[in-house]
Amino acid sequence: MARTRVAAVCAVALFMIFAAVSVWAYPRTPTGQSDSLDGAATPPPSDLAPPLRAQLRAWLTESRPLINALVIARNNIATAAAVRDIARTGAACQTATGAVADLHRQLPSPAPTLTRTFEQVIDNYDVGLPYCIGAMHADGGSGMQQAATFITRADAAMRTAFDFLEHVPGCEPRDVGVVIA
């Protein structure tokens, strides 16, 4: 029984590491465009009117600490999973639930496309994080596998949100202090 659990934990940890590295290291297709969750490239928001860009910049400046908290929480999940520490991974997932809730309260953004993308991030975390937290109290293997699936989807949606912002003059994530890992 203990060997089975250890094997399951190792398999899940390796899967989570692979998924996290894949999403963060290879977020683009060979054409250089990012993929949204449905496989269609996110169109550049070049048609945003200057007043909307100004509203978006203001929203992003206000939202930056919340987005950063979520990115940091996600990185903490990956770090804990990398060393196969189920308790620490579960605790990181618990912390991430607060960051997800904070970002959810910050919506909507002035750009409907960005709002929908952040809603995809939130929806996937809302489904995946309880599996991660539950894995720390029960069977770590299957819960972590379920969590990894949804956290990977949330990662992809977050990358899509960052790609959207990269195309809005003055809203580039790095220029306004958003942590991108």
PyMOL commands that place a pseudoatom at each C-alpha (Angstrom):
pseudoatom trace, name=CA, resn=MET, resi=1, chain=A, elem=C, hetatm=0, pos=[0.000, 0.000, 0.000]
pseudoatom trace, name=CA, resn=ALA, resi=2, chain=A, elem=C, hetatm=0, pos=[2.767, 2.443, 0.953]
pseudoatom trace, name=CA, resn=ARG, resi=3, chain=A, elem=C, hetatm=0, pos=[4.749, 1.626, -2.198]
pseudoatom trace, name=CA, resn=THR, resi=4, chain=A, elem=C, hetatm=0, pos=[1.679, 2.209, -4.335]
pseudoatom trace, name=CA, resn=ARG, resi=5, chain=A, elem=C, hetatm=0, pos=[1.102, 5.580, -2.726]
pseudoatom trace, name=CA, resn=VAL, resi=6, chain=A, elem=C, hetatm=0, pos=[4.754, 6.584, -3.123]
pseudoatom trace, name=CA, resn=ALA, resi=7, chain=A, elem=C, hetatm=0, pos=[4.676, 5.531, -6.777]
pseudoatom trace, name=CA, resn=ALA, resi=8, chain=A, elem=C, hetatm=0, pos=[1.479, 7.507, -7.348]
pseudoatom trace, name=CA, resn=VAL, resi=9, chain=A, elem=C, hetatm=0, pos=[2.917, 10.579, -5.649]
pseudoatom trace, name=CA, resn=CYS, resi=10, chain=A, elem=C, hetatm=0, pos=[6.100, 10.373, -7.713]
pseudoatom trace, name=CA, resn=ALA, resi=11, chain=A, elem=C, hetatm=0, pos=[4.131, 9.985, -10.940]
pseudoatom trace, name=CA, resn=VAL, resi=12, chain=A, elem=C, hetatm=0, pos=[1.900, 12.934, -10.113]
pseudoatom trace, name=CA, resn=ALA, resi=13, chain=A, elem=C, hetatm=0, pos=[4.822, 15.112, -9.100]
pseudoatom trace, name=CA, resn=LEU, resi=14, chain=A, elem=C, hetatm=0, pos=[6.636, 14.371, -12.338]
pseudoatom trace, name=CA, resn=PHE, resi=15, chain=A, elem=C, hetatm=0, pos=[3.461, 15.087, -14.307]
pseudoatom trace, name=CA, resn=MET, resi=16, chain=A, elem=C, hetatm=0, pos=[2.992, 18.423, -12.537]
pseudoatom trace, name=CA, resn=ILE, resi=17, chain=A, elem=C, hetatm=0, pos=[6.599, 19.412, -13.101]
pseudoatom trace, name=CA, resn=PHE, resi=18, chain=A, elem=C, hetatm=0, pos=[6.372, 18.493, -16.768]
pseudoatom trace, name=CA, resn=ALA, resi=19, chain=A, elem=C, hetatm=0, pos=[3.093, 20.355, -17.185]
pseudoatom trace, name=CA, resn=ALA, resi=20, chain=A, elem=C, hetatm=0, pos=[4.354, 23.469, -15.442]
pseudoatom trace, name=CA, resn=VAL, resi=21, chain=A, elem=C, hetatm=0, pos=[7.603, 23.562, -17.388]
pseudoatom trace, name=CA, resn=SER, resi=22, chain=A, elem=C, hetatm=0, pos=[5.810, 22.922, -20.681]
pseudoatom trace, name=CA, resn=VAL, resi=23, chain=A, elem=C, hetatm=0, pos=[3.316, 25.722, -20.219]
pseudoatom trace, name=CA, resn=TRP, resi=24, chain=A, elem=C, hetatm=0, pos=[5.803, 28.285, -18.990]
pseudoatom trace, name=CA, resn=ALA, resi=25, chain=A, elem=C, hetatm=0, pos=[8.726, 27.366, -21.231]
pseudoatom trace, name=CA, resn=TYR, resi=26, chain=A, elem=C, hetatm=0, pos=[6.815, 26.674, -24.448]
pseudoatom trace, name=CA, resn=PRO, resi=27, chain=A, elem=C, hetatm=0, pos=[3.780, 28.956, -24.455]
pseudoatom trace, name=CA, resn=ARG, resi=28, chain=A, elem=C, hetatm=0, pos=[3.853, 29.625, -28.205]
pseudoatom trace, name=CA, resn=THR, resi=29, chain=A, elem=C, hetatm=0, pos=[3.169, 27.694, -31.347]
pseudoatom trace, name=CA, resn=PRO, resi=30, chain=A, elem=C, hetatm=0, pos=[5.751, 27.519, -34.159]
pseudoatom trace, name=CA, resn=THR, resi=31, chain=A, elem=C, hetatm=0, pos=[4.023, 30.525, -35.766]
pseudoatom trace, name=CA, resn=GLY, resi=32, chain=A, elem=C, hetatm=0, pos=[4.843, 32.654, -32.726]
pseudoatom trace, name=CA, resn=GLN, resi=33, chain=A, elem=C, hetatm=0, pos=[1.212, 33.160, -31.747]
pseudoatom trace, name=CA, resn=SER, resi=34, chain=A, elem=C, hetatm=0, pos=[-0.095, 32.123, -28.378]
pseudoatom trace, name=CA, resn=ASP, resi=35, chain=A, elem=C, hetatm=0, pos=[-2.795, 29.521, -28.107]
pseudoatom trace, name=CA, resn=SER, resi=36, chain=A, elem=C, hetatm=0, pos=[-5.995, 30.185, -26.263]
pseudoatom trace, name=CA, resn=LEU, resi=37, chain=A, elem=C, hetatm=0, pos=[-7.745, 27.340, -24.508]
pseudoatom trace, name=CA, resn=ASP, resi=38, chain=A, elem=C, hetatm=0, pos=[-9.876, 26.570, -27.551]
pseudoatom trace, name=CA, resn=GLY, resi=39, chain=A, elem=C, hetatm=0, pos=[-6.850, 26.472, -29.868]
pseudoatom trace, name=CA, resn=ALA, resi=40, chain=A, elem=C, hetatm=0, pos=[-7.594, 29.763, -31.652]
pseudoatom trace, name=CA, resn=ALA, resi=41, chain=A, elem=C, hetatm=0, pos=[-4.965, 32.476, -31.491]
pseudoatom trace, name=CA, resn=THR, resi=42, chain=A, elem=C, hetatm=0, pos=[-5.851, 35.482, -29.376]
pseudoatom trace, name=CA, resn=PRO, resi=43, chain=A, elem=C, hetatm=0, pos=[-6.227, 38.473, -31.677]
pseudoatom trace, name=CA, resn=PRO, resi=44, chain=A, elem=C, hetatm=0, pos=[-4.132, 41.506, -30.795]
pseudoatom trace, name=CA, resn=PRO, resi=45, chain=A, elem=C, hetatm=0, pos=[-6.284, 44.169, -29.128]
pseudoatom trace, name=CA, resn=SER, resi=46, chain=A, elem=C, hetatm=0, pos=[-4.979, 46.835, -31.504]
pseudoatom trace, name=CA, resn=ASP, resi=47, chain=A, elem=C, hetatm=0, pos=[-8.450, 48.255, -31.956]
pseudoatom trace, name=CA, resn=LEU, resi=48, chain=A, elem=C, hetatm=0, pos=[-8.795, 49.387, -28.334]
pseudoatom trace, name=CA, resn=ALA, resi=49, chain=A, elem=C, hetatm=0, pos=[-9.671, 53.056, -28.238]
pseudoatom trace, name=CA, resn=PRO, resi=50, chain=A, elem=C, hetatm=0, pos=[-7.289, 55.328, -26.296]
pseudoatom trace, name=CA, resn=PRO, resi=51, chain=A, elem=C, hetatm=0, pos=[-9.821, 55.906, -23.479]
pseudoatom trace, name=CA, resn=LEU, resi=52, chain=A, elem=C, hetatm=0, pos=[-10.259, 52.144, -23.060]
pseudoatom trace, name=CA, resn=ARG, resi=53, chain=A, elem=C, hetatm=0, pos=[-6.478, 51.655, -23.020]
pseudoatom trace, name=CA, resn=ALA, resi=54, chain=A, elem=C, hetatm=0, pos=[-6.235, 54.278, -20.269]
pseudoatom trace, name=CA, resn=GLN, resi=55, chain=A, elem=C, hetatm=0, pos=[-8.968, 52.502, -18.274]
pseudoatom trace, name=CA, resn=LEU, resi=56, chain=A, elem=C, hetatm=0, pos=[-7.212, 49.187, -18.790]
pseudoatom trace, name=CA, resn=ARG, resi=57, chain=A, elem=C, hetatm=0, pos=[-3.873, 50.649, -17.624]
pseudoatom trace, name=CA, resn=ALA, resi=58, chain=A, elem=C, hetatm=0, pos=[-5.560, 52.002, -14.483]
pseudoatom trace, name=CA, resn=TRP, resi=59, chain=A, elem=C, hetatm=0, pos=[-7.285, 48.648, -13.851]
pseudoatom trace, name=CA, resn=LEU, resi=60, chain=A, elem=C, hetatm=0, pos=[-4.028, 46.787, -14.372]
pseudoatom trace, name=CA, resn=THR, resi=61, chain=A, elem=C, hetatm=0, pos=[-2.137, 49.081, -12.025]
pseudoatom trace, name=CA, resn=GLU, resi=62, chain=A, elem=C, hetatm=0, pos=[-4.771, 48.439, -9.348]
pseudoatom trace, name=CA, resn=SER, resi=63, chain=A, elem=C, hetatm=0, pos=[-4.891, 44.699, -10.119]
pseudoatom trace, name=CA, resn=ARG, resi=64, chain=A, elem=C, hetatm=0, pos=[-1.136, 44.159, -10.335]
pseudoatom trace, name=CA, resn=PRO, resi=65, chain=A, elem=C, hetatm=0, pos=[-0.691, 43.008, -6.700]
pseudoatom trace, name=CA, resn=LEU, resi=66, chain=A, elem=C, hetatm=0, pos=[-3.535, 40.501, -7.092]
pseudoatom trace, name=CA, resn=ILE, resi=67, chain=A, elem=C, hetatm=0, pos=[-2.187, 39.102, -10.352]
pseudoatom trace, name=CA, resn=ASN, resi=68, chain=A, elem=C, hetatm=0, pos=[1.294, 38.918, -8.844]
pseudoatom trace, name=CA, resn=ALA, resi=69, chain=A, elem=C, hetatm=0, pos=[-0.052, 37.078, -5.795]
pseudoatom trace, name=CA, resn=LEU, resi=70, chain=A, elem=C, hetatm=0, pos=[-1.645, 34.474, -8.049]
pseudoatom trace, name=CA, resn=VAL, resi=71, chain=A, elem=C, hetatm=0, pos=[1.513, 34.025, -10.140]
pseudoatom trace, name=CA, resn=ILE, resi=72, chain=A, elem=C, hetatm=0, pos=[3.605, 33.675, -6.974]
pseudoatom trace, name=CA, resn=ALA, resi=73, chain=A, elem=C, hetatm=0, pos=[1.123, 31.186, -5.494]
pseudoatom trace, name=CA, resn=ARG, resi=74, chain=A, elem=C, hetatm=0, pos=[1.273, 29.164, -8.701]
pseudoatom trace, name=CA, resn=ASN, resi=75, chain=A, elem=C, hetatm=0, pos=[5.066, 29.158, -8.603]
pseudoatom trace, name=CA, resn=ASN, resi=76, chain=A, elem=C, hetatm=0, pos=[4.927, 27.964, -4.988]
pseudoatom trace, name=CA, resn=ILE, resi=77, chain=A, elem=C, hetatm=0, pos=[2.696, 25.062, -6.064]
pseudoatom trace, name=CA, resn=ALA, resi=78, chain=A, elem=C, hetatm=0, pos=[5.199, 24.077, -8.753]
pseudoatom trace, name=CA, resn=THR, resi=79, chain=A, elem=C, hetatm=0, pos=[8.128, 24.367, -6.336]
pseudoatom trace, name=CA, resn=ALA, resi=80, chain=A, elem=C, hetatm=0, pos=[6.471, 22.151, -3.737]
pseudoatom trace, name=CA, resn=ALA, resi=81, chain=A, elem=C, hetatm=0, pos=[5.362, 19.627, -6.360]
pseudoatom trace, name=CA, resn=ALA, resi=82, chain=A, elem=C, hetatm=0, pos=[8.893, 19.492, -7.767]
pseudoatom trace, name=CA, resn=VAL, resi=83, chain=A, elem=C, hetatm=0, pos=[10.200, 18.110, -4.487]
pseudoatom trace, name=CA, resn=ARG, resi=84, chain=A, elem=C, hetatm=0, pos=[7.195, 15.781, -4.105]
pseudoatom trace, name=CA, resn=ASP, resi=85, chain=A, elem=C, hetatm=0, pos=[6.053, 17.447, -0.906]
pseudoatom trace, name=CA, resn=ILE, resi=86, chain=A, elem=C, hetatm=0, pos=[2.318, 16.776, -0.852]
pseudoatom trace, name=CA, resn=ALA, resi=87, chain=A, elem=C, hetatm=0, pos=[1.704, 18.689, 2.367]
pseudoatom trace, name=CA, resn=ARG, resi=88, chain=A, elem=C, hetatm=0, pos=[3.528, 21.785, 1.094]
pseudoatom trace, name=CA, resn=THR, resi=89, chain=A, elem=C, hetatm=0, pos=[1.843, 21.478, -2.317]
pseudoatom trace, name=CA, resn=GLY, resi=90, chain=A, elem=C, hetatm=0, pos=[-1.558, 21.328, -0.630]
pseudoatom trace, name=CA, resn=ALA, resi=91, chain=A, elem=C, hetatm=0, pos=[-0.701, 24.327, 1.538]
pseudoatom trace, name=CA, resn=ALA, resi=92, chain=A, elem=C, hetatm=0, pos=[0.418, 26.254, -1.562]
pseudoatom trace, name=CA, resn=CYS, resi=93, chain=A, elem=C, hetatm=0, pos=[-2.872, 25.360, -3.229]
pseudoatom trace, name=CA, resn=GLN, resi=94, chain=A, elem=C, hetatm=0, pos=[-4.747, 26.619, -0.168]
pseudoatom trace, name=CA, resn=THR, resi=95, chain=A, elem=C, hetatm=0, pos=[-2.881, 29.931, -0.424]
pseudoatom trace, name=CA, resn=ALA, resi=96, chain=A, elem=C, hetatm=0, pos=[-3.674, 30.075, -4.127]
pseudoatom trace, name=CA, resn=THR, resi=97, chain=A, elem=C, hetatm=0, pos=[-7.419, 29.867, -3.391]
pseudoatom trace, name=CA, resn=GLY, resi=98, chain=A, elem=C, hetatm=0, pos=[-7.180, 33.228, -1.642]
pseudoatom trace, name=CA, resn=ALA, resi=99, chain=A, elem=C, hetatm=0, pos=[-5.274, 34.746, -4.561]
pseudoatom trace, name=CA, resn=VAL, resi=100, chain=A, elem=C, hetatm=0, pos=[-7.866, 33.393, -7.008]
pseudoatom trace, name=CA, resn=ALA, resi=101, chain=A, elem=C, hetatm=0, pos=[-10.728, 34.827, -4.929]
pseudoatom trace, name=CA, resn=ASP, resi=102, chain=A, elem=C, hetatm=0, pos=[-9.003, 38.218, -4.750]
pseudoatom trace, name=CA, resn=LEU, resi=103, chain=A, elem=C, hetatm=0, pos=[-8.551, 38.348, -8.533]
pseudoatom trace, name=CA, resn=HIS, resi=104, chain=A, elem=C, hetatm=0, pos=[-12.164, 37.279, -9.033]
pseudoatom trace, name=CA, resn=ARG, resi=105, chain=A, elem=C, hetatm=0, pos=[-13.348, 40.223, -6.920]
pseudoatom trace, name=CA, resn=GLN, resi=106, chain=A, elem=C, hetatm=0, pos=[-11.279, 42.545, -9.121]
pseudoatom trace, name=CA, resn=LEU, resi=107, chain=A, elem=C, hetatm=0, pos=[-13.191, 41.565, -12.276]
pseudoatom trace, name=CA, resn=PRO, resi=108, chain=A, elem=C, hetatm=0, pos=[-14.453, 42.719, -14.649]
pseudoatom trace, name=CA, resn=SER, resi=109, chain=A, elem=C, hetatm=0, pos=[-11.607, 44.442, -16.389]
pseudoatom trace, name=CA, resn=PRO, resi=110, chain=A, elem=C, hetatm=0, pos=[-12.385, 47.237, -18.868]
pseudoatom trace, name=CA, resn=ALA, resi=111, chain=A, elem=C, hetatm=0, pos=[-11.629, 44.812, -21.746]
pseudoatom trace, name=CA, resn=PRO, resi=112, chain=A, elem=C, hetatm=0, pos=[-14.253, 42.037, -22.102]
pseudoatom trace, name=CA, resn=THR, resi=113, chain=A, elem=C, hetatm=0, pos=[-11.748, 39.704, -23.791]
pseudoatom trace, name=CA, resn=LEU, resi=114, chain=A, elem=C, hetatm=0, pos=[-9.356, 40.046, -20.879]
pseudoatom trace, name=CA, resn=THR, resi=115, chain=A, elem=C, hetatm=0, pos=[-12.192, 39.518, -18.413]
pseudoatom trace, name=CA, resn=ARG, resi=116, chain=A, elem=C, hetatm=0, pos=[-13.211, 36.282, -20.146]
pseudoatom trace, name=CA, resn=THR, resi=117, chain=A, elem=C, hetatm=0, pos=[-9.610, 35.087, -20.145]
pseudoatom trace, name=CA, resn=PHE, resi=118, chain=A, elem=C, hetatm=0, pos=[-9.157, 35.780, -16.431]
pseudoatom trace, name=CA, resn=GLU, resi=119, chain=A, elem=C, hetatm=0, pos=[-12.490, 34.038, -15.822]
pseudoatom trace, name=CA, resn=GLN, resi=120, chain=A, elem=C, hetatm=0, pos=[-11.005, 30.960, -17.531]
pseudoatom trace, name=CA, resn=VAL, resi=121, chain=A, elem=C, hetatm=0, pos=[-8.010, 31.197, -15.197]
pseudoatom trace, name=CA, resn=ILE, resi=122, chain=A, elem=C, hetatm=0, pos=[-10.303, 31.463, -12.182]
pseudoatom trace, name=CA, resn=ASP, resi=123, chain=A, elem=C, hetatm=0, pos=[-12.672, 28.699, -13.316]
pseudoatom trace, name=CA, resn=ASN, resi=124, chain=A, elem=C, hetatm=0, pos=[-9.814, 26.236, -13.800]
pseudoatom trace, name=CA, resn=TYR, resi=125, chain=A, elem=C, hetatm=0, pos=[-8.245, 27.072, -10.457]
pseudoatom trace, name=CA, resn=ASP, resi=126, chain=A, elem=C, hetatm=0, pos=[-11.658, 26.828, -8.777]
pseudoatom trace, name=CA, resn=VAL, resi=127, chain=A, elem=C, hetatm=0, pos=[-11.968, 23.264, -10.068]
pseudoatom trace, name=CA, resn=GLY, resi=128, chain=A, elem=C, hetatm=0, pos=[-8.337, 22.165, -9.673]
pseudoatom trace, name=CA, resn=LEU, resi=129, chain=A, elem=C, hetatm=0, pos=[-7.298, 23.621, -6.330]
pseudoatom trace, name=CA, resn=PRO, resi=130, chain=A, elem=C, hetatm=0, pos=[-9.788, 21.623, -4.229]
pseudoatom trace, name=CA, resn=TYR, resi=131, chain=A, elem=C, hetatm=0, pos=[-8.315, 18.408, -5.693]
pseudoatom trace, name=CA, resn=CYS, resi=132, chain=A, elem=C, hetatm=0, pos=[-4.858, 19.597, -4.679]
pseudoatom trace, name=CA, resn=ILE, resi=133, chain=A, elem=C, hetatm=0, pos=[-5.964, 20.545, -1.175]
pseudoatom trace, name=CA, resn=GLY, resi=134, chain=A, elem=C, hetatm=0, pos=[-7.864, 17.276, -0.784]
pseudoatom trace, name=CA, resn=ALA, resi=135, chain=A, elem=C, hetatm=0, pos=[-4.813, 15.292, -1.877]
pseudoatom trace, name=CA, resn=MET, resi=136, chain=A, elem=C, hetatm=0, pos=[-2.951, 16.489, 1.170]
pseudoatom trace, name=CA, resn=HIS, resi=137, chain=A, elem=C, hetatm=0, pos=[-5.603, 14.876, 3.396]
pseudoatom trace, name=CA, resn=ALA, resi=138, chain=A, elem=C, hetatm=0, pos=[-6.393, 11.726, 1.439]
pseudoatom trace, name=CA, resn=ASP, resi=139, chain=A, elem=C, hetatm=0, pos=[-5.087, 9.842, -1.584]
pseudoatom trace, name=CA, resn=GLY, resi=140, chain=A, elem=C, hetatm=0, pos=[-2.416, 12.162, -2.969]
pseudoatom trace, name=CA, resn=GLY, resi=141, chain=A, elem=C, hetatm=0, pos=[-2.038, 10.485, -6.338]
pseudoatom trace, name=CA, resn=SER, resi=142, chain=A, elem=C, hetatm=0, pos=[-5.418, 10.816, -7.990]
pseudoatom trace, name=CA, resn=GLY, resi=143, chain=A, elem=C, hetatm=0, pos=[-6.181, 14.199, -6.447]
pseudoatom trace, name=CA, resn=MET, resi=144, chain=A, elem=C, hetatm=0, pos=[-2.898, 15.654, -7.608]
pseudoatom trace, name=CA, resn=GLN, resi=145, chain=A, elem=C, hetatm=0, pos=[-3.460, 14.300, -11.120]
pseudoatom trace, name=CA, resn=GLN, resi=146, chain=A, elem=C, hetatm=0, pos=[-6.851, 16.022, -11.278]
pseudoatom trace, name=CA, resn=ALA, resi=147, chain=A, elem=C, hetatm=0, pos=[-5.355, 19.212, -9.851]
pseudoatom trace, name=CA, resn=ALA, resi=148, chain=A, elem=C, hetatm=0, pos=[-2.513, 19.181, -12.376]
pseudoatom trace, name=CA, resn=THR, resi=149, chain=A, elem=C, hetatm=0, pos=[-4.967, 18.973, -15.270]
pseudoatom trace, name=CA, resn=PHE, resi=150, chain=A, elem=C, hetatm=0, pos=[-6.866, 22.081, -14.218]
pseudoatom trace, name=CA, resn=ILE, resi=151, chain=A, elem=C, hetatm=0, pos=[-3.837, 24.038, -13.011]
pseudoatom trace, name=CA, resn=THR, resi=152, chain=A, elem=C, hetatm=0, pos=[-2.221, 23.454, -16.408]
pseudoatom trace, name=CA, resn=ARG, resi=153, chain=A, elem=C, hetatm=0, pos=[-5.350, 24.855, -18.079]
pseudoatom trace, name=CA, resn=ALA, resi=154, chain=A, elem=C, hetatm=0, pos=[-5.249, 27.854, -15.749]
pseudoatom trace, name=CA, resn=ASP, resi=155, chain=A, elem=C, hetatm=0, pos=[-1.589, 28.387, -16.685]
pseudoatom trace, name=CA, resn=ALA, resi=156, chain=A, elem=C, hetatm=0, pos=[-2.502, 28.419, -20.368]
pseudoatom trace, name=CA, resn=ALA, resi=157, chain=A, elem=C, hetatm=0, pos=[-5.278, 30.936, -19.772]
pseudoatom trace, name=CA, resn=MET, resi=158, chain=A, elem=C, hetatm=0, pos=[-2.944, 33.151, -17.729]
pseudoatom trace, name=CA, resn=ARG, resi=159, chain=A, elem=C, hetatm=0, pos=[-0.420, 33.084, -20.570]
pseudoatom trace, name=CA, resn=THR, resi=160, chain=A, elem=C, hetatm=0, pos=[-3.247, 34.127, -22.943]
pseudoatom trace, name=CA, resn=ALA, resi=161, chain=A, elem=C, hetatm=0, pos=[-4.088, 37.054, -20.644]
pseudoatom trace, name=CA, resn=PHE, resi=162, chain=A, elem=C, hetatm=0, pos=[-0.442, 38.132, -20.595]
pseudoatom trace, name=CA, resn=ASP, resi=163, chain=A, elem=C, hetatm=0, pos=[-0.267, 37.836, -24.384]
pseudoatom trace, name=CA, resn=PHE, resi=164, chain=A, elem=C, hetatm=0, pos=[-3.348, 40.051, -24.672]
pseudoatom trace, name=CA, resn=LEU, resi=165, chain=A, elem=C, hetatm=0, pos=[-1.759, 42.668, -22.429]
pseudoatom trace, name=CA, resn=GLU, resi=166, chain=A, elem=C, hetatm=0, pos=[1.510, 42.528, -24.384]
pseudoatom trace, name=CA, resn=HIS, resi=167, chain=A, elem=C, hetatm=0, pos=[-0.409, 43.942, -27.359]
pseudoatom trace, name=CA, resn=VAL, resi=168, chain=A, elem=C, hetatm=0, pos=[-1.887, 46.908, -25.505]
pseudoatom trace, name=CA, resn=PRO, resi=169, chain=A, elem=C, hetatm=0, pos=[0.478, 49.890, -25.498]
pseudoatom trace, name=CA, resn=GLY, resi=170, chain=A, elem=C, hetatm=0, pos=[1.268, 50.883, -21.922]
pseudoatom trace, name=CA, resn=CYS, resi=171, chain=A, elem=C, hetatm=0, pos=[-0.204, 47.679, -20.468]
pseudoatom trace, name=CA, resn=GLU, resi=172, chain=A, elem=C, hetatm=0, pos=[2.652, 45.289, -21.101]
pseudoatom trace, name=CA, resn=PRO, resi=173, chain=A, elem=C, hetatm=0, pos=[2.869, 43.148, -17.955]
pseudoatom trace, name=CA, resn=ARG, resi=174, chain=A, elem=C, hetatm=0, pos=[6.587, 43.714, -17.392]
pseudoatom trace, name=CA, resn=ASP, resi=175, chain=A, elem=C, hetatm=0, pos=[6.218, 47.479, -17.827]
pseudoatom trace, name=CA, resn=VAL, resi=176, chain=A, elem=C, hetatm=0, pos=[3.590, 47.757, -15.094]
pseudoatom trace, name=CA, resn=GLY, resi=177, chain=A, elem=C, hetatm=0, pos=[5.328, 45.417, -12.674]
pseudoatom trace, name=CA, resn=VAL, resi=178, chain=A, elem=C, hetatm=0, pos=[3.360, 42.207, -13.169]
pseudoatom trace, name=CA, resn=VAL, resi=179, chain=A, elem=C, hetatm=0, pos=[5.428, 39.157, -12.264]
pseudoatom trace, name=CA, resn=ILE, resi=180, chain=A, elem=C, hetatm=0, pos=[5.736, 36.764, -15.191]
pseudoatom trace, name=CA, resn=ALA, resi=181, chain=A, elem=C, hetatm=0, pos=[7.378, 33.468, -14.398]
for i in range(1, 181): cmd.bond("trace and resi %d" % i, "trace and resi %d" % (i + 1))
show_as sticks, trace
zoom trace
